[in-house]
Amino acid sequence: MAVKDQVLALMKHTAAVYSGEKLAQALNVSRTAVWKAVRELEKEGWRFEHTASGYRYLPSDVLDTAEILAVPSPFPDSGAAIKADQSFAQADAPAPDFQVAADDLKIPVASASAAVSEAGTTAGSAADPLLFGELPVDLAVEITETSESTMLEAKKAVADGRSAPRLFITETQTGGHGRFGRPFFSPKGQGIYMTLLLNPNHRFDDLPQYTLLAAVAVCDAIAALTGKECEIKWVNDIYLEGRKVVGILSEATSDIESGTISHISIGMGINFSTPQTNFPQELQAKATSLFADGNRPPITRNQLIRAIWQRFFTLLAGLPEDTAYLEDYRRRSFVLGQTVRFRRQGAVISGTAVAITDEGQLVVRTPEETVTLNSGEISLESIGERKLR
């Protein structure tokens, strides 16, 4: 392990101040090597407070596999060392605004009790395993600086015979897209662009509603970590205060010989911290980010990524007995009860959205008939007064 990785692993699990001398002794390197390691980490985006007595790690928004998977520190006795030798780590200084829990959600102290569901259950409670369980032990995470598309990375992984579940994340996409090939705005360092690859090996009719599960998981995670309540536009878009903040895309790969769906790719683009003024002019009124004011977000992307997939796999594990997520999806829908316009076979049709089926179809009542719409063939053009394209 490189010196910079050792320094990071030792410091990121505590709010203590570490002196350069004691860091060097603990890692059996020179003080110059420690100084260079901190400089390298800062260039990568990691944040440290420089004090008269040493360095303190500060919450940093750098995409990191270990943080997403909550990998324990390779220095399990560092806490004991802090207590035994206060010159090694001065632990009496104010702590950062984050509470780290290796076994569950990492929730900002200020918002841990802010997100409460309608039933009165605290959605942000890190102690509630019914809401946010563990990630699969075999989940692999791959992070890149840039990618044409994380969906494409997943397809390459299937072709290469790599294992699943596997999560692909990138800092920026050059060719990200949503349904019907529409481009997705992907500024570097300000969003979450990821694809989860699964190998369900089920027949198509037996597959879970992955897009609906992902939509509910995203909304639950955002509410738990920020207290912000999002809405869902059928079938795969998440809105915050009337503007799109998340897009979800699911694609299936079939095995012709077995007649099953061998792989599912769930792509997700989240506008995390893009300032509102940075969106292209044509998106200003249609899109926003979770933290659009330009200030440093109170949570990190790693925290949100982990929470989303913790919730997703918890919901998935509850199937087929527990389908409460369908009611959560319907409750958050801003489509139901609204007049919608859609194009079908060249004709523009208007009607009232009256239901969402257990299979994720939208039921619309028109003056002539009641129709059931599938997401793969229909795109809504307007909902009530909102024009979507």
C-alpha positions in Angstrom: 0.0 0.0 0.0 1.4 3.4 -1.0 2.2 5.9 1.8 -0.6 8.2 0.8 -3.1 5.3 1.0 -1.8 4.4 4.4 -2.1 8.0 5.6 -5.6 8.3 4.3 -6.7 4.9 5.8 -5.3 5.9 9.2 -6.8 9.4 9.4 -10.2 9.2 7.7 -11.9 7.3 10.5 -11.4 9.9 13.2 -11.7 13.6 13.7 -8.4 13.6 15.6 -5.3 15.8 14.8 -2.3 13.7 13.8 1.3 15.1 14.2 3.6 14.5 11.2 6.2 12.9 13.5 3.8 10.4 15.0 2.3 9.6 11.6 5.8 8.9 10.3 6.6 6.6 13.3 3.3 4.7 13.0 3.8 4.1 9.3 7.6 3.6 9.6 8.4 6.3 7.0 10.0 9.7 7.1 8.2 13.0 8.0 9.0 14.2 4.4 7.1 11.1 3.1 4.1 12.0 5.2 4.2 15.6 4.0 4.4 14.5 0.4 1.6 12.0 0.9 -0.7 14.7 2.3 0.1 16.9 -0.7 -0.7 14.1 -3.1 -4.0 13.4 -1.4 -5.0 17.1 -1.5 -4.3 17.2 -5.3 -6.7 14.2 -5.6 -9.4 16.2 -3.8 -9.0 14.9 -0.2 -9.3 17.7 2.4 -7.1 18.1 5.4 -6.9 20.9 8.0 -3.4 22.0 8.7 -2.9 22.9 12.4 0.2 23.8 14.5 0.2 20.3 15.9 -0.5 18.3 12.7 -3.2 17.3 10.2 -6.8 16.5 10.6 -8.9 14.7 7.9 -12.0 16.7 6.8 -15.0 15.1 5.0 -14.0 15.0 1.3 -16.1 14.5 -1.8 -13.8 12.1 -3.6 -15.4 9.0 -5.1 -13.9 6.1 -3.1 -14.5 2.4 -3.2 -13.6 1.9 0.5 -16.1 4.5 1.6 -18.9 3.2 -0.5 -18.4 -0.3 0.7 -17.6 0.9 4.3 -14.4 -1.1 4.4 -13.0 -1.0 7.9 -9.7 0.8 8.6 -6.6 -1.4 8.2 -5.5 0.2 11.5 -8.0 -1.3 13.9 -6.0 -0.2 16.9 -5.8 3.5 15.9 -8.5 4.4 18.4 -6.5 2.8 21.3 -3.4 4.6 20.1 -5.2 7.9 20.3 -6.3 7.3 23.8 -2.9 6.0 24.9 -0.8 8.8 23.3 -2.4 12.2 23.1 0.7 13.5 21.3 0.0 11.1 18.5 -3.6 12.3 18.0 -5.2 15.3 19.7 -8.8 14.2 19.9 -10.2 17.0 21.9 -10.7 19.4 18.9 -14.1 20.0 17.4 -15.2 17.2 15.1 -16.4 17.6 11.5 -20.2 17.7 10.8 -20.4 14.0 10.0 -21.1 10.9 12.0 -19.4 7.8 10.7 -21.0 4.4 11.1 -19.1 1.6 9.5 -21.9 -0.9 9.7 -24.7 1.3 8.4 -25.6 4.6 6.8 -23.2 7.5 7.3 -25.7 10.2 8.1 -25.1 13.9 8.7 -25.8 14.7 12.4 -28.0 17.7 11.5 -30.3 15.7 9.2 -30.4 12.3 10.9 -33.8 13.1 12.4 -35.1 15.4 9.7 -36.5 12.8 7.3 -39.6 11.3 8.7 -42.0 9.2 6.7 -45.7 9.7 6.7 -46.1 6.8 9.1 -43.9 8.5 11.6 -40.8 6.3 11.2 -37.5 8.1 11.1 -36.3 7.4 7.6 -32.8 8.6 8.4 -32.2 6.3 11.3 -28.9 4.5 10.8 -30.0 2.0 13.4 -33.0 0.7 11.4 -31.9 -2.3 9.4 -35.3 -2.7 8.0 -34.7 0.4 5.9 -31.0 0.3 5.1 -29.4 -3.1 5.3 -26.0 -4.2 4.2 -24.6 -4.3 0.7 -23.9 -7.7 -0.9 -20.5 -9.0 0.3 -19.6 -9.8 -3.3 -20.4 -6.4 -4.7 -17.5 -5.1 -6.8 -17.0 -1.4 -7.4 -15.1 0.2 -10.2 -14.4 3.9 -10.3 -13.0 5.8 -13.3 -12.2 9.4 -14.0 -14.0 9.5 -17.3 -16.2 7.1 -19.3 -18.2 7.3 -22.5 -21.0 5.7 -20.5 -21.3 3.5 -17.4 -24.0 1.6 -19.2 -21.4 0.8 -21.9 -18.9 -0.2 -19.2 -21.5 -2.7 -17.9 -22.0 -4.1 -21.4 -18.3 -4.6 -21.8 -18.2 -6.4 -18.4 -20.8 -8.9 -19.6 -18.9 -9.5 -22.8 -15.7 -10.1 -20.8 -17.5 -12.5 -18.5 -16.8 -10.5 -15.3 -18.8 -11.2 -12.2 -21.9 -9.4 -10.9 -23.1 -7.6 -8.9 -20.7 -4.9 -10.1 -21.1 -1.2 -9.7 -19.5 1.2 -12.3 -19.0 4.8 -11.3 -17.3 7.6 -13.2 -16.5 11.3 -12.5 -17.9 12.3 -15.9 -19.5 10.8 -19.0 -18.8 11.8 -22.5 -21.8 9.9 -24.0 -24.3 9.4 -21.2 -27.9 9.0 -22.3 -31.4 8.2 -21.0 -34.4 6.6 -22.6 -34.7 7.0 -26.4 -31.1 8.0 -26.6 -31.6 11.5 -25.0 -28.2 13.0 -23.8 -27.6 13.4 -20.1 -25.7 16.5 -18.8 -22.7 15.1 -16.9 -20.4 17.8 -15.5 -17.2 16.4 -13.8 -17.2 16.2 -10.0 -20.7 17.5 -9.6 -22.8 14.4 -10.2 -23.2 10.7 -9.6 -23.0 8.7 -12.8 -23.2 5.0 -12.2 -24.6 1.6 -13.4 -25.3 -1.5 -11.3 -24.8 -4.8 -13.2 -26.9 -7.7 -11.9 -27.3 -11.3 -13.3 -30.8 -12.4 -12.2 -31.1 -15.3 -14.6 -34.9 -15.2 -14.5 -37.5 -15.3 -17.3 -38.6 -11.8 -18.3 -42.1 -12.3 -16.7 -40.5 -13.2 -13.4 -38.2 -10.2 -13.2 -38.6 -7.7 -10.4 -39.6 -4.1 -11.4 -36.0 -2.9 -11.2 -36.7 0.6 -12.3 -39.4 1.1 -9.8 -37.2 -0.4 -7.0 -34.4 1.9 -8.0 -36.6 5.0 -8.0 -37.9 4.3 -4.5 -34.4 3.5 -3.2 -33.1 6.9 -4.5 -36.0 8.8 -3.0 -35.6 7.0 0.3 -31.9 7.6 0.4 -32.2 11.3 -0.4 -34.8 11.8 2.2 -32.7 10.0 4.8 -29.6 11.9 4.2 -30.9 15.4 3.3 -34.5 15.6 4.5 -35.6 16.5 1.0 -38.7 14.8 -0.4 -38.6 14.0 -4.1 -41.3 13.1 -6.6 -41.4 10.5 -9.3 -42.4 11.0 -12.9 -43.4 7.7 -14.4 -41.5 5.8 -15.0 -37.9 6.6 -14.4 -37.3 10.3 -13.5 -36.9 11.8 -10.0 -38.0 15.4 -9.5 -37.1 17.9 -6.8 -39.2 21.1 -6.4 -40.5 20.7 -9.9 -37.2 20.0 -11.7 -35.5 16.8 -12.7 -32.7 15.8 -10.4 -32.2 12.0 -11.2 -32.6 9.9 -14.3 -32.8 6.1 -14.3 -32.4 3.7 -17.1 -32.7 -0.1 -17.0 -31.6 -2.4 -19.8 -31.8 -6.2 -20.0 -29.5 -8.7 -21.7 -31.1 -12.0 -22.7 -29.6 -15.5 -23.0 -31.1 -17.0 -26.2 -30.3 -20.6 -25.3 -31.9 -20.6 -21.9 -34.6 -18.0 -22.7 -33.8 -16.0 -19.6 -32.6 -12.5 -18.8 -29.0 -13.1 -17.9 -28.0 -9.5 -17.0 -29.7 -6.3 -15.9 -28.0 -2.9 -16.0 -29.5 -0.1 -13.9 -28.0 3.2 -14.9 -28.4 6.3 -12.8 -27.5 9.9 -13.3 -27.8 12.2 -10.3 -27.3 15.9 -10.4 -25.6 16.2 -7.0 -24.0 19.6 -6.6 -24.1 21.5 -9.9 -24.9 25.1 -9.3 -28.2 26.1 -10.9 -26.5 28.7 -13.0 -24.2 26.1 -14.5 -27.0 24.2 -16.2 -27.3 24.8 -20.0 -29.9 27.5 -20.7 -32.3 25.0 -22.2 -32.2 23.0 -18.9 -32.5 25.9 -16.5 -36.2 25.5 -16.0 -36.3 21.7 -16.3 -33.3 20.4 -14.2 -31.7 21.1 -10.9 -29.3 19.4 -8.5 -29.7 18.2 -4.9 -27.4 21.1 -3.7 -27.8 23.8 -6.3 -26.8 26.8 -4.2 -23.1 26.5 -5.0 -22.1 25.8 -1.3 -20.3 22.7 -0.1 -22.9 19.9 0.3 -23.4 18.6 3.8 -23.0 15.0 2.6 -20.7 13.3 0.2 -21.4 11.4 -3.0 -20.0 8.3 -1.4 -22.6 8.5 1.3 -25.4 8.9 -1.1 -24.2 6.1 -3.4 -23.9 3.7 -0.5 -27.4 4.6 0.9 -29.1 4.2 -2.5 -27.8 0.7 -3.0 -28.2 -0.3 0.6 -31.9 0.6 0.3 -32.2 -1.0 -3.2 -30.8 -4.4 -2.1 -32.9 -4.3 1.1 -36.1 -3.8 -1.0 -34.9 -6.5 -3.5 -34.3 -9.0 -0.7 -37.9 -8.5 0.5 -39.4 -9.7 -2.7 -41.7 -11.4 -3.6 -43.5 -11.3 -0.2 -42.9 -7.6 0.5 -44.2 -5.3 -2.3 -44.7 -2.2 -0.1 -42.3 -0.3 -2.4 -45.1 -0.2 -5.0 -47.2 1.9 -2.7 -44.2 4.1 -2.0 -43.7 4.6 -5.7 -47.4 5.5 -6.2 -47.4 7.8 -3.2 -44.5 9.8 -4.6 -45.8 9.9 -8.2 -46.9 13.3 -9.4 -48.5 11.7 -12.5 -51.4 10.0 -10.9 -54.6 12.1 -11.1 -53.1 14.4 -13.7 -54.0 15.0 -17.3 -51.3 13.5 -19.4 -50.5 13.8 -23.1 -48.6 11.1 -25.0 -47.9 10.1 -28.6 -49.0 6.7 -29.8 -48.7 5.5 -33.4 -48.3 9.0 -34.6 -51.3 10.4 -32.8 -51.2 12.7 -29.7 -53.6 11.4 -27.0 -54.8 13.1 -23.9 -56.3 11.4 -20.8 -56.1 11.1 -17.0 -53.5 8.9 -15.3 -55.5 6.8 -13.0 -53.2 4.0 -11.8 -49.8 2.4 -11.9 -50.0 -1.4 -12.1 -47.8 -3.8 -10.2 -45.9 -4.4 -13.4 -45.1 -0.6 -13.6 -47.5 0.2 -16.4 -49.4 3.5 -16.5 -53.1 3.3 -16.8 -54.7 6.3 -18.6 -58.4 6.9 -19.0 -59.2 8.8 -22.3 -62.6 10.0 -23.5 -62.7 7.0 -25.8 -61.1 4.2 -23.7 -58.8 3.1 -20.9 -55.3 2.4 -22.1 -52.3 0.8 -20.5 -48.9 2.2 -21.3 -45.6 0.5 -21.3 -42.5 2.6 -20.5 -40.5 1.1 -23.4 -42.9 2.4 -26.0 -44.4 5.6 -24.7 -42.9 8.9 -23.5 -45.2 11.4 -21.8 -45.1 14.8 -23.4 -46.9 16.7 -20.7 -48.3 16.2 -17.2 -51.0 18.8 -16.2 -49.4 22.1 -16.9 -45.9 20.8 -17.1 -44.4 20.3 -20.6 -41.7 17.6 -20.4 -40.1 18.1 -23.8 
